Structure formats: structure tokens, C-alpha cells
């Protein structure tokens, strides 16, 4: 197993910001796995938001480019998603995911290729 523990969700008004955290219990996983953030709104399929590859490269969904930033803190084995200029359409359950292999932007559209998932953290944006 690859324990992933998300936190940082909450309720904000449109235009506000939140930072999500994903604590990666396994240091091996943290340094060798591709990591990503996904979200799922009620009645919709889970969709990729951002990913951070083992080489440090990042990819973003078009809907969040220039608003969201994925990063990690090596000292804390923690993955982050900084979300700015939040809009009501960003309302969803957000999940941290890990994949034990190289990944590229196409993996944002292939949720089945991610082997490990956290329990999720809710983000609600009101207008």
C-alpha cells in the first residue's frame, strides 16, 4: 500500500484560495512515484487536475492552468496543490494519487493508470 493523506479542503468564496496537502507516508514512494491531483464533482467523472513527475516536470488540466500550482516539500514528504482564483466550477472532492512509473500529461486523462489514491478532501466554492 501507499498511504496518501489529503488535507486542506474547505469552503471559500469565488476568487479565494486554498492549499491542499497530501502527506506521503512512504519516503520511497515520495521520491520515486509520479504524483497527481484529481477531482470529482457530484454526478461527474473523476478528472485530472495536475501532476508532478519524478523529473520535476508538471502538467495541468486546461481548466486550471495559471490558477493552480502543484509542488512538493521534500523535507516534509508532502505534495501540495495551491489553488488561486477559485470558481464555483472548481467545487469537487479532490484526491491525491500516486503512480509507480513515469507519467506525462496523458495520464491526467487515464485515472485507471494510477494505482494509489487518498481518501479525498472536499473543496466548495460559493459564488
C-alpha positions in Angstrom: 0.0 0.0 0.0 0.9 3.6 -0.5 -0.8 5.7 2.2 -1.7 9.1 1.0 -3.4 11.5 3.3 -5.0 14.7 2.0 -5.9 17.8 4.0 -6.6 21.4 3.4 -10.1 21.4 1.8 -12.8 23.7 2.9 -15.3 26.3 1.8 -14.3 29.6 0.2 -16.0 32.3 -1.9 -15.2 32.7 -5.6 -11.9 34.4 -6.1 -10.4 32.9 -3.0 -7.6 30.5 -2.4 -6.9 27.2 -0.8 -3.8 25.0 -0.5 -4.3 21.2 -0.4 -1.7 18.9 1.1 -1.0 15.2 0.6 1.2 13.6 3.1 3.1 10.6 1.6 3.9 8.2 4.3 6.5 6.2 2.3 9.6 8.2 1.5 10.4 5.7 -1.2 7.1 6.5 -2.9 7.6 10.2 -2.4 10.8 10.3 -4.3 10.2 7.6 -7.0 6.5 7.9 -7.9 4.7 10.3 -10.1 2.2 12.2 -8.1 -1.1 13.9 -9.1 -4.2 15.7 -8.0 -7.6 14.7 -9.3 -11.1 15.9 -8.6 -14.6 14.6 -8.9 -17.8 16.7 -8.8 -21.2 15.2 -8.0 -22.5 13.3 -11.0 -19.3 13.7 -13.0 -16.4 11.5 -13.7 -13.1 11.9 -11.9 -10.8 14.2 -13.8 -7.1 15.0 -13.7 -6.1 18.4 -12.3 -2.3 18.4 -12.2 0.6 16.0 -12.0 4.3 16.2 -10.8 6.6 13.8 -12.4 9.7 12.2 -10.9 11.9 14.5 -13.0 10.1 17.6 -11.7 8.1 18.3 -14.8 4.4 19.3 -14.3 1.3 19.1 -16.3 -2.1 20.8 -15.7 -5.6 20.5 -17.0 -6.5 23.4 -19.2 -9.3 24.4 -16.8 -6.8 25.2 -14.0 -3.7 26.4 -15.8 -2.4 29.7 -14.5 -4.6 29.3 -11.4 -3.4 26.1 -9.7 0.2 25.1 -8.9 1.4 21.6 -7.9 4.6 21.4 -5.8 6.2 19.3 -3.1 8.2 19.8 0.0 11.0 17.2 0.2 11.7 17.9 3.8 8.1 17.0 4.7 7.3 14.3 2.1 4.3 16.3 1.2 2.7 17.2 -2.1 0.7 20.4 -2.4 -1.9 22.0 -4.7 -2.1 25.7 -4.4 -5.4 26.8 -5.8 -6.0 30.5 -6.6 -8.9 32.4 -8.2 -11.2 29.6 -7.3 -14.5 29.4 -9.1 -17.8 27.6 -8.3 -16.9 25.1 -11.0 -13.9 24.0 -9.0 -16.2 22.6 -6.4 -15.4 18.9 -6.0 -13.8 16.2 -3.9 -10.1 16.4 -4.5 -7.9 13.3 -4.5 -4.2 12.8 -4.3 -2.8 9.9 -6.4 0.4 8.1 -7.0 1.7 6.1 -9.9 4.9 3.9 -9.6 6.1 4.7 -13.1 6.9 7.7 -15.3 4.0 9.7 -16.4 3.2 12.5 -18.8 0.3 14.8 -19.5 -1.8 12.0 -21.0 -2.0 10.4 -17.5 -4.3 13.2 -16.4 -6.9 11.6 -18.6 -6.3 8.0 -17.5 -7.4 7.6 -13.9 -7.3 3.8 -14.2 -3.5 4.0 -14.6 -3.0 5.4 -11.2 -2.5 2.7 -8.6 -2.9 4.6 -5.3 -5.4 7.1 -4.0 -6.0 9.1 -0.9 -9.4 9.4 0.8 -10.1 12.8 -0.7 -10.7 16.3 0.7 -13.8 18.4 -0.1 -13.5 21.8 -1.8 -16.6 24.0 -2.0 -16.6 27.4 -3.8 -19.6 29.6 -3.4 -20.5 32.5 -5.8 
